[in-house]
Amino acid sequence: MFMPIRQFQAQRMHAPREFKTISQSPICVEIGAGKGKHALLFSGQHPQYHLIAIERTREKFLAMQKQHAIEGQPNLTPVHADALPWVVHALYPQQVQHFFILYPNPEPHNPAQRWLNMPFFEFLISRLQTGGTITLASNIPSYIDEAEEQLKTVWKLPFERQVIAQDSARTHFEVKYLERGELCQQLVMTKPEGYTTRFDAFQPLQGQNATQAASADQTEA
């Protein structure tokens, strides 16, 4: 199933700075949450879900953290980290109910870094519950076209391609793009029963780096 893309080297991911472990309870995860507009809306509208909102850029993360302190949703946890190592170190297999990747960097000069072109995407699927979803939104039709093709040919995930309503306002980018009259679309992918990856048994590294583990083994020996 995954032959066109090399295997992701999860065990080589170093822990994010000031990493904190999480419990194994079901959660939702937003990757690239920006200033938190969607995270705050979603957690306010869906108290039955706990959302972890990850943002790498310090300035945006602090803006989200500040707004969260004002609004106080108990079911939202902002996290300042790079998403790839955080996911590898924090998340358990089949833990996530919904992933949100809303208007990611389209990487115009580096197609290999687009989400569905990365080996990491297989690992991301392994963290998703059966029946769980990944929502990928973009204002760039070619980005959505390419991702759709990858879903069909590489990942073999069922999906719906949807046009985002003109009055939608989930993120600051979404508001801006729709005001310009741009076409915003999303792919909502679902993990079917019986879907397997090479990471289904991979447990979170929980802050332990590969070099640390190797040193510990040598010390014990």
GUMAR-108968 format. One record per residue: z, x, y of N, C-alpha, C in turn. Coordinates in steps of 0.05 Angstrom, whole numbers, plus 5000, padded with zeros to 4 digits. Example, Ala and Ser with C-alpha at 12.3 -4.5 7.8 and 13.67 -1.06 7.14 Angstrom:
// GUMAR-108968
515652644886515652464910515652644934
514252574955514352734979515752585001
***
This chain:
// GUMAR-108968
500050174976500050005000500050175025
501450405024501850565049500250825050
498250845033496751095031495551205057
494551035075493251135099495251275118
497751235115499751345133501751505117
502351745126504151925111506951805111
508651905093511351795091513151895113
514651725125516551795146518851955134
519552165149521652355140524352265152
525452055141527851935153530252125153
530452275131532852445128532952675149
530752715163530652935183531452835211
531952585214532652475240535552555248
535752685271538352765281539652525294
542252505292543752285304543552275334
543252035345543352015375545952115386
545952205410548352295423550352075425
552852135421555051935422554551695404
553451745381552751535362555251395351
555051125349557150965338556050795315
557350795293556450635270556850335276
555350175260555649885263556449765236
557349525235557949385210555349305196
555649215171553249145155552548855158
553748715177553148425181550348395192
549048155188546348105198546248115229
544148235239543748265268540848235275
540348205301537648225313537548485329
535148595332534848855346532448835365
532948905390530748935409530349235415
527949325411527249615416525849635442
526849805460525749835487526449595504
529049545507529949305520529749315551
529149545562528849575591531449505605
531249345626533649265642535049025629
534048935606535548735591534948445596
532748385610532148105616531947935591
530348025572530047875547532647875531
534048095530536448115514538547925524
538847905550540847725562540047435558
537447375561536547105557536947015528
536047195509536147125481539047085471
540747265479543547245470544947005482
544146935506545346695519544346435506
541846435497540646195485541146165456
541846395443542246385413544946515406
547046365411549746475405550246525376
548546415358548846455329547946725320
546446875337545447135331546947355346
547347585334548347815349545948005354
545448065379543148235386544048505395
542848715384543248985393540749065409
541049125434538849185452538749485458
536649625449536549915451534649995474
535650165491533950275512534450575515
532250725516532351015518532851115546
531550985566531651075594534451015606
535751215616538551175625538750975648
536850995667536950825691536750525682
534850475664534450195655536850105638
537850275621540150205605542550135623
543050295643545350235661544949975676
542549905683541949645696542549415676
541749455651542349245631545349225626
546649455624549549455619551049315642
550249375667551449255690551148945690
548748855685548248565684549748425661
549948565639551448465616554348435623
555448625638558248615646558748365664
556748295679556948055697556847795680
554847785662554347545647556147515623
556747735610558847745589558247615562
555747615554555047505527556547665506
558247535490559747675469557947765446
555647645443553847695420551647895428
551948045449550048245458551348525459
550048725447550948995448548749175459
548949265484546949455494547449735482
545349875475545650145463543750335478
544850565487543150765501542350975480
539950965471539051145450536051135446
534951335434532151325424532151155399
530350965397530450765376530150885348
528351075344527851175317530251295304
531551495316533951595303536251395301
536451215321538551015320538250835296
535750735292535150565269535850695243
535050955240535551105215538551145210
539951195231542851255228544551005227
543650785238545450555241544850325222
542350275216541650025202541550045172
542449835159542449815130539949675121
539149715095536849575085537149275087
535049145095534948845097537248735114
537948875135540148775152539148605175
536748655185535848545210534348275206
535248075221533947815220531447805237
531547925261529147925278529048195294
526748315294526248545312524448445335
525048545359523348485383522348745395
519648775397518449005411516648885431
517648855455516148705476514948895497
512348895498510849055517511549355516
511149475492511649765489509549925503
510150175508508150365519505750365501
503350305511500950285494499950555485
501150775495500351045486497251085487
496051055511493151065512491951335503
493451545506492451815498493551915471
495151745459496351835433496651595414
494451495403494451265386496351285363
496851525353498651555330501451475336
502151455362504851375370505151075375
503050925370503350625372504850525347
506350315351508350245331507150205302
505050065300503950005273502250235262
501850445278500550685268502450895259
505050855264507051065258508151035229
508651255215509951245189512651095191
513951115215516550985218516450685214
514150565218513950275215514750175187
514150345167514950275140517950265138
519350455150522250455150523350205165
522050135187522949905202522849655185
520649625170520349385152522549385131
523449615122525549635101528249525112
528649535138531149445150531149135154
528749015151528448725156529048555132
530448335137531148155115528548015105
528547935080526447755070526347505087
524047435098523847205116524347275145
525147525150525647615178523047665192
523147695218520747735234520847985252
518448085258518048285279516148165299
516948155324515248055346514348285363
511748325365510548535381508848395402
509448445428508048315450506648535467
504248455477502748645495500848485512
500248605535498248495553495548635549
495248805529492848955524491548855499
489248705501488048585478487348785456
486349025464485649225444488049315428
490349325441492849405427493549205405
493348945413493948735393491848725371
489348775379487148775359487648995338
488349235347488849455329491349405311
493449295323495849235308495249025286
493648825293492848615274491348745251
489548925257487949055236489849225217
491749355229493749505213495349325195
496049095205497548895189495948815165
493348775169491648685147491048905127
490549145136489549355119491649535108
493749585124495849785116498349645107
499549485124502249375119502249125103
500048985102499748735086501948535092
502648505117504648315125503348055135
504347825127503347575140504247565169
502547445186503147445214501747205228
502747145252501446955270500747105296
498347065305497647175332497846945352
499446985372500046765391499446855420
498446665435498046705464500746625477
501746795495504246735508503846555532
505546355533505246145554505446265582
503946145600503846235628506546235642
508246055633510946035647513046195633
512246355613514246525599515246745617
517746815615518947015633521047175618
520347285595522347415578523047695588
521047835599521548105610520348135637
521148335652520048385679517048445677
516248595656513348645652511848385647
512948215631511647965624511147795649
513147775665512947625690510647735707
510648005710508648135727505848095716
505448125690502848095678501747815680
503547615675502647335676502047255704
503547355724502947295752500247405760
499447625748496747745754494547585740
495247405722493347255707492347395682
493847595673493047745649493747585624
492147635603492647505577494847655563
497147525558499247645542499347515515
499547685494499447585467501747715451
502347595428504247715410503447665381
504347855365504147835336506947785325
507247565311509847515298509447555268
510547775258510247855230512647765214
512147675189514347585172514347745146
516747825138517047975113517247785089
515247785071515247585050517047665026
517647475010519147514985517747724968
519247914957518148114939516848354952
516848364979515548584993517248834989
516049064982517549304978516549534995
518449715001517749965015519050195000
518350435009519550674996522450735006
523450565025526050605037528050385030
527350225011529049985005531950064997
532250304986534950384977536150594996
534750655018535750855037537950755054
540350875052542650795067542750935094
543950805114543950935141545451205140
544451385156545651655157548351665171
548851465188551451435201552451685215
550651805229551452035246551452305231
550852295206550752545190547952665191
547652905202545053035203544453185177
541953215171541153355146542353635145
542353775167543354055167546354055162
547753845173550653825169551253775139
549653595128550053525099549553765082
547453925088546854165073549054365075
550154405099552354595104554854505088
555354245088557754145074557454195044
554954155034554454205005554954494999
554054675016554354965011557255045012
558754925031561554985033563054905008
562354654998563654564974563054734950
560454834950559655004927561055274928
***
